[in-house]
């Protein structure tokens, strides 16, 4: 009964106004942390994840998403492209066995082979220049980078290409690029190339304790941390909030699980299929603790 009273008071106080989902043109958002969904690998499309494709971006943008994580790798000839991994498994997942000869299905592709291989026979693969095109055409989006190279020299090369290409196009684009770091030393590498205004500390690979994460993020003005679901505990989330650090959880595709995490103090999630549009309809339920 008390929840119904609270709901009625909320509606009256809002002047019976409609709830506008975040990400719509009526919202004014000044930071990526104003959003609750980060589209994982550009978001899913028709039940397919990990495409990092143009069509996936468009499908999720039209549903209100404005923050897009993209996987980045180097091609065999040194171009920066949107791909999760160079493996036989990924070639099969992306439906490219028929697009590529057998000897190229489990290794690093050339730029030409990458760009000429449709994803699932339909979707367009993206390189970093394509993503900058999207940022210019859609000035309200943010790009979260997931640099997939494992060797430090290759990771540094990825970041250098990313920054140099954007600077030649329009340095202001880098204000909407949010690199993920995976351990504390990586921050020094990133800052040595370019001091981005926003950073996410993603925790799946680190052995830092909860307190070490909080101390590091707070002392280096890191905007957000991304937590594996197994580490999303109330005490950790409460301490992050107290320190002014935004918490995301990856990768969650169940709206009811997202609501549960939000009630615990999580700002948002990385997701393949959930959108801002979908969460916008139940935002008031979360606010009331339902």
N, C-alpha and C positions, 0 to 999 in steps of 0.2 A: 504493500500500500504506500509506504514511504517513497519507494522508487517512482511510483506513478505520480505522487505529489511533486517530487523533484523534477520529473519530466515535464509536468504541466507548468511549473514555475520557469523552467528553462525556455519553453516555447513562448510563454507570455513575455518574458524578459527580452527575447529576441524579436518581439513585435510580430510574431507569427511568420518570420522570414524563413525562406527555404534554406536548407543546408546546401552549401555549394562545395562539391568535392574539391580537395586540393588539386592543383594542377590545371584548374579551369582558368579562362581568361579573366575571371572576376577576382582572382587571387593575386596578390602582389607578394612574390617570394624573392628574397634577397640572398638566399643561401641554399645549398643543396640539402642541408639538414632540415629545411622546412617541409621536406617530402618524406613520406613513409615507405615508399617502395623504390628500391634500386633494381632496375631490370637486369637480371643476370644474363650475361652474354647477349645483350641487346633485347632480352626477353624472348619468351617462347612464341611460336607461331604454329597454329593448327596442331597442337600437341607435340610439337618438336622443340626441344631445347638445344642450346649450344650452337645455334646457327651463326650467330654474330653477323646476321645478314641485314641488308637494307630493308627488306620487306618486314622483318621482325621489328626493326626500329619503328617503321611507320605504323604497324598494327598496334604497338604498345603506346606510342605517342598519342594516337587517336583515342586511346582509352584513359588519357590523363597522366601517363607517366612522363616524368621530365628528367629523371636521373637514370643514366644508362651505363652499366658496367660493360666494358669490352675487353676481351682477351687479346693480347698482343704478342706476336712472335715475329722473328726475322725469317725471311725466305732464304733460299740457298744463295741468292745473289744480293742479299743485304737490304731488302725492302721491308718495311714495317707493315704487317697485315693483321687482320682480325681473325685469329684462329686459336682454338684452345690447346691443341697439341698436334704434333706430326706423328701420328700412329695409324696402324691398320684399323684399330677400333674406331678412331675418329673418322677415317675415310668411309667406313661402313655406316657409321651413325649419320653422316652427312649425305649418304646416298651417292657417293662419288666413285664407287668401284667401276661403273660403266664409263665414267668420265676420264679415268686415268689408267695407263698401262700398269701391269702388275708390279713392275720394278719401281714405280713411283707411289705406290699406295701406302707405304709404311715409313717414308722418309720425308725430309724437308723438301718442299717444292720450290721451283723457281717462281719468280713473280708472275711470269707469263702463264705457267701451268695453274697457279693459284687463281688468277683472275679469269681464266678461261674455263674453269671447272664450276659449273652451276651446282648449287647446294640443293639436294633433293630434286634435282632436275629442273628447278624453277627459280630458286632464290639467288640474288646477286651477292657475291662475297665482297667484303669491304677492305680497302687498305686505309692507311692513316690519312691520306689526302682526302679520300671519300668521307671520312668521319669529320674532318675539318669543314668540308663542304656542308655537311649536315648542320654543324655548329653555326655556320654563317647563315644558313637558310632558316634555322630554328634558334633564334637568339635566347630562348628561355630554357634551353637544355643544359645539363651538366654531363660530362663524361668522366666516369671513374675508371681508371686504368688498372688492368690486371696483367702486369708484365710477366710472361710465362717462361722466359729464358732462365735457366738454372745457374749458368756460369756468371760470376760477377761482371766480367768483361763484356759479355753479351747483353746482360741487363743494362749496363751503363750505355752501351751502344744504342739499345732500344730507346732509352730516355733522351739521349742526345739527338737522335733522329726526330723523336716526338717534338722536342723543344725547338730545334732548328727549323723544322718544316713549318711549325705554327708561327714562329717569329717572322719568317719570310712572308707568310700570308697576312697575318694580323696578330701582333703580340697580345692584344686584348683577349684573344681566344683562350690563352693560357689561364686567364682568370676563372674560366669555367671548366678547367681540367683538374681533377682531383686524383692524384696518385695514391695507390695503396702501397704501404710498406709492410714488410713481413717480419722484420726484426729491427732492433734498435739501430745497429750500424747502418742499415739502408737509408735512414734519414739523412745521414751525412753525405752519402752518395747523391741522393736526390738534390739536396740543398747546394751541393757543389756544381750541379748542372743548372738548376733554376730553383729559386725559392718560390714555390707555389703558395698561394694564399690559403689553400686548404689541403689537408692531408688526412687519410684514414689509416689507422694502424689495424691491420687485419691479423687475427691471432691464431689462425689454424696451424702455423708452422713454428710459433714461438714457445719457449719453455718458461717465459716470464710468469711469475706469480701474479695474482690479481693486483696486489699492492704495487708491484713493480710496473705493471701496465699503467695504473693510475698515476703514479709518480712521474713516469716518463712522459705520458701524454700531457699531464698538467704543466710540467716544466718546459715543454717544447711547444705549447699552444696548439696541440693536435686537436682537430675539431671533433673527431669521432673514432670509435673503435668498432670493429666488426668481430662478433663473437660466435664461435660454433655453438649450436644449440645446447650442447652438453655443458657449456660454461655459463649459460645464461641463468644465474642464480640470483635470488632477491638481494642478498647482501652485496654482491659485486655490483649489481645494477644500481642499488641505492648509493653506493660510494661513488660510482661514475657520475650519477646525477648531481650529487653534492659537489663534485669537482667541476661541474659544468661541461662534462664530456658526453656527447651524444652516443647512444648505443644502438647498433644494428645487429641483427642475427642473420646468418646465412645457412643454407638456402631453404626457404620455407614456401611451400605451395598450398598450404591448407589455411583458408581464411579464419577458421575457428582457432587454430593454433596461433595465428598472428594476433588475434584478439586477446588470447591468454597471455602472450608475451608482452603486449602493450599494457595490460593491467599490471604486470610485474615491473614495468618501468622502461621497456624497450621503446625507442622512438619508431623504429621501422625494421624492415627486412630486405634482404635480397630475395628476389623471387623470379621464377621462370614465367609464371602464369597469372599471379594475382596482380591486380592493377589498382592505381589510385582511385579510379572510378568505382571499382567494386568496394574498396574500403570506405569510400566516402559515404556510402549509404548507411553504414553502421557506426559512424564516428561517435554519435551521441550515445550509443549503447556502451562503448568503451569508456566514455567520460563518466558514465553513471556506475561503472563497475559491473556491467551485466556480461 
